[in-house]
Amino acid sequence: LCAHQLFGESSTDPYRHTLQAGSRCVEIDVWD
């Protein structure tokens, strides 16, 4: 998420940066 959780824009960039920084696990919640 790049802004508010319910109506903000989303992007994969935070996940990419986190994994490149050495994190070994990220949690992804998907809502439809």
mmCIF entry with sequence, helices, sheets and N, C-alpha, C, O atoms, coordinates in Angstrom:
data_MODEL
# 
_entry.id   MODEL 
# 
_entity.id                         1 
_entity.type                       polymer 
_entity.pdbx_number_of_molecules   1 
# 
_entity_poly.entity_id                      1 
_entity_poly.type                           'polypeptide(L)' 
_entity_poly.nstd_linkage                   no 
_entity_poly.nstd_monomer                   no 
_entity_poly.pdbx_seq_one_letter_code       LCAHQLFGESSTDPYRHTLQAGSRCVEIDVWD 
_entity_poly.pdbx_seq_one_letter_code_can   LCAHQLFGESSTDPYRHTLQAGSRCVEIDVWD 
_entity_poly.pdbx_strand_id                 A 
# 
loop_
_entity_poly_seq.entity_id 
_entity_poly_seq.num 
_entity_poly_seq.mon_id 
_entity_poly_seq.hetero 
1 1  LEU n 
1 2  CYS n 
1 3  ALA n 
1 4  HIS n 
1 5  GLN n 
1 6  LEU n 
1 7  PHE n 
1 8  GLY n 
1 9  GLU n 
1 10 SER n 
1 11 SER n 
1 12 THR n 
1 13 ASP n 
1 14 PRO n 
1 15 TYR n 
1 16 ARG n 
1 17 HIS n 
1 18 THR n 
1 19 LEU n 
1 20 GLN n 
1 21 ALA n 
1 22 GLY n 
1 23 SER n 
1 24 ARG n 
1 25 CYS n 
1 26 VAL n 
1 27 GLU n 
1 28 ILE n 
1 29 ASP n 
1 30 VAL n 
1 31 TRP n 
1 32 ASP n 
# 
_struct_asym.id          A 
_struct_asym.entity_id   1 
# 
_struct_conf.conf_type_id            HELX_P 
_struct_conf.id                      HELX_P1 
_struct_conf.pdbx_PDB_helix_id       AA1 
_struct_conf.beg_label_comp_id       ASP 
_struct_conf.beg_label_asym_id       A 
_struct_conf.beg_label_seq_id        13 
_struct_conf.pdbx_beg_PDB_ins_code   ? 
_struct_conf.end_label_comp_id       GLN 
_struct_conf.end_label_asym_id       A 
_struct_conf.end_label_seq_id        20 
_struct_conf.pdbx_end_PDB_ins_code   ? 
_struct_conf.beg_auth_comp_id        ASP 
_struct_conf.beg_auth_asym_id        A 
_struct_conf.beg_auth_seq_id         13 
_struct_conf.end_auth_comp_id        GLN 
_struct_conf.end_auth_asym_id        A 
_struct_conf.end_auth_seq_id         20 
_struct_conf.pdbx_PDB_helix_class    1 
_struct_conf.details                 ? 
_struct_conf.pdbx_PDB_helix_length   8 
# 
_struct_conf_type.id          HELX_P 
_struct_conf_type.criteria    ? 
_struct_conf_type.reference   ? 
# 
loop_
_atom_site.group_PDB 
_atom_site.id 
_atom_site.type_symbol 
_atom_site.label_atom_id 
_atom_site.label_alt_id 
_atom_site.label_comp_id 
_atom_site.label_asym_id 
_atom_site.label_entity_id 
_atom_site.label_seq_id 
_atom_site.pdbx_PDB_ins_code 
_atom_site.Cartn_x 
_atom_site.Cartn_y 
_atom_site.Cartn_z 
_atom_site.occupancy 
_atom_site.B_iso_or_equiv 
_atom_site.pdbx_formal_charge 
_atom_site.auth_seq_id 
_atom_site.auth_comp_id 
_atom_site.auth_asym_id 
_atom_site.auth_atom_id 
_atom_site.pdbx_PDB_model_num 
ATOM 1   N N  . LEU A 1 1  ? 0.834   -1.185  0.000  1.00 0.00 ? 1  LEU A N  1 
ATOM 2   C CA . LEU A 1 1  ? 0.000   0.000   0.000  1.00 0.00 ? 1  LEU A CA 1 
ATOM 3   C C  . LEU A 1 1  ? 0.873   1.240   0.000  1.00 0.00 ? 1  LEU A C  1 
ATOM 4   O O  . LEU A 1 1  ? 1.927   1.294   0.634  1.00 0.00 ? 1  LEU A O  1 
ATOM 5   N N  . CYS A 1 2  ? 0.404   2.218   -0.723 1.00 0.00 ? 2  CYS A N  1 
ATOM 6   C CA . CYS A 1 2  ? 1.137   3.485   -0.785 1.00 0.00 ? 2  CYS A CA 1 
ATOM 7   C C  . CYS A 1 2  ? 0.414   4.598   -0.044 1.00 0.00 ? 2  CYS A C  1 
ATOM 8   O O  . CYS A 1 2  ? 0.947   5.698   0.105  1.00 0.00 ? 2  CYS A O  1 
ATOM 9   N N  . ALA A 1 3  ? -0.796  4.315   0.420  1.00 0.00 ? 3  ALA A N  1 
ATOM 10  C CA . ALA A 1 3  ? -1.592  5.334   1.121  1.00 0.00 ? 3  ALA A CA 1 
ATOM 11  C C  . ALA A 1 3  ? -2.566  4.626   2.059  1.00 0.00 ? 3  ALA A C  1 
ATOM 12  O O  . ALA A 1 3  ? -2.222  3.609   2.662  1.00 0.00 ? 3  ALA A O  1 
ATOM 13  N N  . HIS A 1 4  ? -3.768  5.156   2.183  1.00 0.00 ? 4  HIS A N  1 
ATOM 14  C CA . HIS A 1 4  ? -4.785  4.616   3.085  1.00 0.00 ? 4  HIS A CA 1 
ATOM 15  C C  . HIS A 1 4  ? -5.085  3.153   2.753  1.00 0.00 ? 4  HIS A C  1 
ATOM 16  O O  . HIS A 1 4  ? -5.140  2.776   1.583  1.00 0.00 ? 4  HIS A O  1 
ATOM 17  N N  . GLN A 1 5  ? -5.273  2.349   3.770  1.00 0.00 ? 5  GLN A N  1 
ATOM 18  C CA . GLN A 1 5  ? -5.451  0.905   3.591  1.00 0.00 ? 5  GLN A CA 1 
ATOM 19  C C  . GLN A 1 5  ? -6.689  0.537   2.782  1.00 0.00 ? 5  GLN A C  1 
ATOM 20  O O  . GLN A 1 5  ? -6.644  -0.417  2.007  1.00 0.00 ? 5  GLN A O  1 
ATOM 21  N N  . LEU A 1 6  ? -7.790  1.265   2.940  1.00 0.00 ? 6  LEU A N  1 
ATOM 22  C CA . LEU A 1 6  ? -9.036  0.880   2.275  1.00 0.00 ? 6  LEU A CA 1 
ATOM 23  C C  . LEU A 1 6  ? -9.199  1.466   0.881  1.00 0.00 ? 6  LEU A C  1 
ATOM 24  O O  . LEU A 1 6  ? -9.808  0.833   0.018  1.00 0.00 ? 6  LEU A O  1 
ATOM 25  N N  . PHE A 1 7  ? -8.667  2.659   0.641  1.00 0.00 ? 7  PHE A N  1 
ATOM 26  C CA . PHE A 1 7  ? -8.895  3.261   -0.667 1.00 0.00 ? 7  PHE A CA 1 
ATOM 27  C C  . PHE A 1 7  ? -7.644  3.877   -1.281 1.00 0.00 ? 7  PHE A C  1 
ATOM 28  O O  . PHE A 1 7  ? -7.741  4.627   -2.253 1.00 0.00 ? 7  PHE A O  1 
ATOM 29  N N  . GLY A 1 8  ? -6.485  3.577   -0.737 1.00 0.00 ? 8  GLY A N  1 
ATOM 30  C CA . GLY A 1 8  ? -5.247  4.097   -1.288 1.00 0.00 ? 8  GLY A CA 1 
ATOM 31  C C  . GLY A 1 8  ? -4.738  3.242   -2.435 1.00 0.00 ? 8  GLY A C  1 
ATOM 32  O O  . GLY A 1 8  ? -5.190  2.116   -2.641 1.00 0.00 ? 8  GLY A O  1 
ATOM 33  N N  . GLU A 1 9  ? -3.796  3.793   -3.171 1.00 0.00 ? 9  GLU A N  1 
ATOM 34  C CA . GLU A 1 9  ? -3.183  3.051   -4.267 1.00 0.00 ? 9  GLU A CA 1 
ATOM 35  C C  . GLU A 1 9  ? -2.273  1.969   -3.712 1.00 0.00 ? 9  GLU A C  1 
ATOM 36  O O  . GLU A 1 9  ? -1.777  2.067   -2.590 1.00 0.00 ? 9  GLU A O  1 
ATOM 37  N N  . SER A 1 10 ? -2.064  0.941   -4.515 1.00 0.00 ? 10 SER A N  1 
ATOM 38  C CA . SER A 1 10 ? -1.162  -0.129  -4.108 1.00 0.00 ? 10 SER A CA 1 
ATOM 39  C C  . SER A 1 10 ? -0.077  -0.296  -5.160 1.00 0.00 ? 10 SER A C  1 
ATOM 40  O O  . SER A 1 10 ? -0.233  0.117   -6.309 1.00 0.00 ? 10 SER A O  1 
ATOM 41  N N  . SER A 1 11 ? 1.014   -0.903  -4.749 1.00 0.00 ? 11 SER A N  1 
ATOM 42  C CA . SER A 1 11 ? 2.153   -1.105  -5.632 1.00 0.00 ? 11 SER A CA 1 
ATOM 43  C C  . SER A 1 11 ? 2.953   -2.297  -5.126 1.00 0.00 ? 11 SER A C  1 
ATOM 44  O O  . SER A 1 11 ? 2.911   -2.628  -3.941 1.00 0.00 ? 11 SER A O  1 
ATOM 45  N N  . THR A 1 12 ? 3.676   -2.932  -6.026 1.00 0.00 ? 12 THR A N  1 
ATOM 46  C CA . THR A 1 12 ? 4.561   -4.025  -5.625 1.00 0.00 ? 12 THR A CA 1 
ATOM 47  C C  . THR A 1 12 ? 5.918   -3.508  -5.156 1.00 0.00 ? 12 THR A C  1 
ATOM 48  O O  . THR A 1 12 ? 6.711   -4.276  -4.612 1.00 0.00 ? 12 THR A O  1 
ATOM 49  N N  . ASP A 1 13 ? 6.199   -2.225  -5.357 1.00 0.00 ? 13 ASP A N  1 
ATOM 50  C CA . ASP A 1 13 ? 7.503   -1.669  -4.995 1.00 0.00 ? 13 ASP A CA 1 
ATOM 51  C C  . ASP A 1 13 ? 7.877   -1.879  -3.529 1.00 0.00 ? 13 ASP A C  1 
ATOM 52  O O  . ASP A 1 13 ? 9.017   -2.259  -3.263 1.00 0.00 ? 13 ASP A O  1 
ATOM 53  N N  . PRO A 1 14 ? 6.978   -1.652  -2.557 1.00 0.00 ? 14 PRO A N  1 
ATOM 54  C CA . PRO A 1 14 ? 7.370   -1.899  -1.164 1.00 0.00 ? 14 PRO A CA 1 
ATOM 55  C C  . PRO A 1 14 ? 7.792   -3.353  -0.908 1.00 0.00 ? 14 PRO A C  1 
ATOM 56  O O  . PRO A 1 14 ? 8.710   -3.602  -0.127 1.00 0.00 ? 14 PRO A O  1 
ATOM 57  N N  . TYR A 1 15 ? 7.128   -4.305  -1.559 1.00 0.00 ? 15 TYR A N  1 
ATOM 58  C CA . TYR A 1 15 ? 7.522   -5.711  -1.407 1.00 0.00 ? 15 TYR A CA 1 
ATOM 59  C C  . TYR A 1 15 ? 8.910   -5.939  -1.995 1.00 0.00 ? 15 TYR A C  1 
ATOM 60  O O  . TYR A 1 15 ? 9.741   -6.615  -1.388 1.00 0.00 ? 15 TYR A O  1 
ATOM 61  N N  . ARG A 1 16 ? 9.156   -5.386  -3.158 1.00 0.00 ? 16 ARG A N  1 
ATOM 62  C CA . ARG A 1 16 ? 10.456  -5.539  -3.821 1.00 0.00 ? 16 ARG A CA 1 
ATOM 63  C C  . ARG A 1 16 ? 11.570  -4.955  -2.954 1.00 0.00 ? 16 ARG A C  1 
ATOM 64  O O  . ARG A 1 16 ? 12.603  -5.593  -2.752 1.00 0.00 ? 16 ARG A O  1 
ATOM 65  N N  . HIS A 1 17 ? 11.360  -3.745  -2.444 1.00 0.00 ? 17 HIS A N  1 
ATOM 66  C CA . HIS A 1 17 ? 12.372  -3.101  -1.604 1.00 0.00 ? 17 HIS A CA 1 
ATOM 67  C C  . HIS A 1 17 ? 12.624  -3.900  -0.328 1.00 0.00 ? 17 HIS A C  1 
ATOM 68  O O  . HIS A 1 17 ? 13.770  -4.047  0.098  1.00 0.00 ? 17 HIS A O  1 
ATOM 69  N N  . THR A 1 18 ? 11.561  -4.415  0.280  1.00 0.00 ? 18 THR A N  1 
ATOM 70  C CA . THR A 1 18 ? 11.695  -5.195  1.511  1.00 0.00 ? 18 THR A CA 1 
ATOM 71  C C  . THR A 1 18 ? 12.491  -6.467  1.266  1.00 0.00 ? 18 THR A C  1 
ATOM 72  O O  . THR A 1 18 ? 13.382  -6.801  2.048  1.00 0.00 ? 18 THR A O  1 
ATOM 73  N N  . LEU A 1 19 ? 12.180  -7.179  0.191  1.00 0.00 ? 19 LEU A N  1 
ATOM 74  C CA . LEU A 1 19 ? 12.904  -8.412  -0.113 1.00 0.00 ? 19 LEU A CA 1 
ATOM 75  C C  . LEU A 1 19 ? 14.353  -8.134  -0.496 1.00 0.00 ? 19 LEU A C  1 
ATOM 76  O O  . LEU A 1 19 ? 15.244  -8.897  -0.123 1.00 0.00 ? 19 LEU A O  1 
ATOM 77  N N  . GLN A 1 20 ? 14.603  -7.063  -1.228 1.00 0.00 ? 20 GLN A N  1 
ATOM 78  C CA . GLN A 1 20 ? 15.977  -6.714  -1.600 1.00 0.00 ? 20 GLN A CA 1 
ATOM 79  C C  . GLN A 1 20 ? 16.793  -6.271  -0.389 1.00 0.00 ? 20 GLN A C  1 
ATOM 80  O O  . GLN A 1 20 ? 18.020  -6.370  -0.398 1.00 0.00 ? 20 GLN A O  1 
ATOM 81  N N  . ALA A 1 21 ? 16.121  -5.787  0.647  1.00 0.00 ? 21 ALA A N  1 
ATOM 82  C CA . ALA A 1 21 ? 16.812  -5.359  1.863  1.00 0.00 ? 21 ALA A CA 1 
ATOM 83  C C  . ALA A 1 21 ? 17.172  -6.535  2.766  1.00 0.00 ? 21 ALA A C  1 
ATOM 84  O O  . ALA A 1 21 ? 17.829  -6.357  3.792  1.00 0.00 ? 21 ALA A O  1 
ATOM 85  N N  . GLY A 1 22 ? 16.739  -7.747  2.381  1.00 0.00 ? 22 GLY A N  1 
ATOM 86  C CA . GLY A 1 22 ? 17.133  -8.922  3.139  1.00 0.00 ? 22 GLY A CA 1 
ATOM 87  C C  . GLY A 1 22 ? 16.020  -9.624  3.887  1.00 0.00 ? 22 GLY A C  1 
ATOM 88  O O  . GLY A 1 22 ? 16.261  -10.655 4.515  1.00 0.00 ? 22 GLY A O  1 
ATOM 89  N N  . SER A 1 23 ? 14.820  -9.102  3.839  1.00 0.00 ? 23 SER A N  1 
ATOM 90  C CA . SER A 1 23 ? 13.705  -9.771  4.509  1.00 0.00 ? 23 SER A CA 1 
ATOM 91  C C  . SER A 1 23 ? 13.449  -11.115 3.840  1.00 0.00 ? 23 SER A C  1 
ATOM 92  O O  . SER A 1 23 ? 13.570  -11.244 2.622  1.00 0.00 ? 23 SER A O  1 
ATOM 93  N N  . ARG A 1 24 ? 13.101  -12.099 4.632  1.00 0.00 ? 24 ARG A N  1 
ATOM 94  C CA . ARG A 1 24 ? 12.853  -13.428 4.076  1.00 0.00 ? 24 ARG A CA 1 
ATOM 95  C C  . ARG A 1 24 ? 11.380  -13.784 4.034  1.00 0.00 ? 24 ARG A C  1 
ATOM 96  O O  . ARG A 1 24 ? 11.016  -14.849 3.534  1.00 0.00 ? 24 ARG A O  1 
ATOM 97  N N  . CYS A 1 25 ? 10.530  -12.912 4.550  1.00 0.00 ? 25 CYS A N  1 
ATOM 98  C CA . CYS A 1 25 ? 9.103   -13.220 4.601  1.00 0.00 ? 25 CYS A CA 1 
ATOM 99  C C  . CYS A 1 25 ? 8.292   -11.927 4.529  1.00 0.00 ? 25 CYS A C  1 
ATOM 100 O O  . CYS A 1 25 ? 8.605   -10.952 5.212  1.00 0.00 ? 25 CYS A O  1 
ATOM 101 N N  . VAL A 1 26 ? 7.268   -11.927 3.710  1.00 0.00 ? 26 VAL A N  1 
ATOM 102 C CA . VAL A 1 26 ? 6.311   -10.822 3.683  1.00 0.00 ? 26 VAL A CA 1 
ATOM 103 C C  . VAL A 1 26 ? 4.911   -11.418 3.731  1.00 0.00 ? 26 VAL A C  1 
ATOM 104 O O  . VAL A 1 26 ? 4.681   -12.516 3.224  1.00 0.00 ? 26 VAL A O  1 
ATOM 105 N N  . GLU A 1 27 ? 3.987   -10.701 4.332  1.00 0.00 ? 27 GLU A N  1 
ATOM 106 C CA . GLU A 1 27 ? 2.595   -11.158 4.401  1.00 0.00 ? 27 GLU A CA 1 
ATOM 107 C C  . GLU A 1 27 ? 1.780   -10.375 3.384  1.00 0.00 ? 27 GLU A C  1 
ATOM 108 O O  . GLU A 1 27 ? 1.848   -9.146  3.336  1.00 0.00 ? 27 GLU A O  1 
ATOM 109 N N  . ILE A 1 28 ? 1.014   -11.083 2.577  1.00 0.00 ? 28 ILE A N  1 
ATOM 110 C CA . ILE A 1 28 ? 0.184   -10.444 1.561  1.00 0.00 ? 28 ILE A CA 1 
ATOM 111 C C  . ILE A 1 28 ? -1.273  -10.810 1.826  1.00 0.00 ? 28 ILE A C  1 
ATOM 112 O O  . ILE A 1 28 ? -1.634  -11.987 1.818  1.00 0.00 ? 28 ILE A O  1 
ATOM 113 N N  . ASP A 1 29 ? -2.102  -9.806  2.059  1.00 0.00 ? 29 ASP A N  1 
ATOM 114 C CA . ASP A 1 29 ? -3.546  -9.993  2.229  1.00 0.00 ? 29 ASP A CA 1 
ATOM 115 C C  . ASP A 1 29 ? -4.232  -9.537  0.951  1.00 0.00 ? 29 ASP A C  1 
ATOM 116 O O  . ASP A 1 29 ? -3.956  -8.449  0.445  1.00 0.00 ? 29 ASP A O  1 
ATOM 117 N N  . VAL A 1 30 ? -5.122  -10.365 0.433  1.00 0.00 ? 30 VAL A N  1 
ATOM 118 C CA . VAL A 1 30 ? -5.825  -10.041 -0.807 1.00 0.00 ? 30 VAL A CA 1 
ATOM 119 C C  . VAL A 1 30 ? -7.314  -9.969  -0.529 1.00 0.00 ? 30 VAL A C  1 
ATOM 120 O O  . VAL A 1 30 ? -7.891  -10.882 0.064  1.00 0.00 ? 30 VAL A O  1 
ATOM 121 N N  . TRP A 1 31 ? -7.929  -8.887  -0.957 1.00 0.00 ? 31 TRP A N  1 
ATOM 122 C CA . TRP A 1 31 ? -9.370  -8.687  -0.779 1.00 0.00 ? 31 TRP A CA 1 
ATOM 123 C C  . TRP A 1 31 ? -10.000 -8.412  -2.127 1.00 0.00 ? 31 TRP A C  1 
ATOM 124 O O  . TRP A 1 31 ? -9.413  -7.735  -2.972 1.00 0.00 ? 31 TRP A O  1 
ATOM 125 N N  . ASP A 1 32 ? -11.188 -8.936  -2.322 1.00 0.00 ? 32 ASP A N  1 
ATOM 126 C CA . ASP A 1 32 ? -11.915 -8.703  -3.569 1.00 0.00 ? 32 ASP A CA 1 
ATOM 127 C C  . ASP A 1 32 ? -13.204 -7.986  -3.267 1.00 0.00 ? 32 ASP A C  1 
ATOM 128 O O  . ASP A 1 32 ? -13.975 -7.690  -4.181 1.00 0.00 ? 32 ASP A O  1 
# 
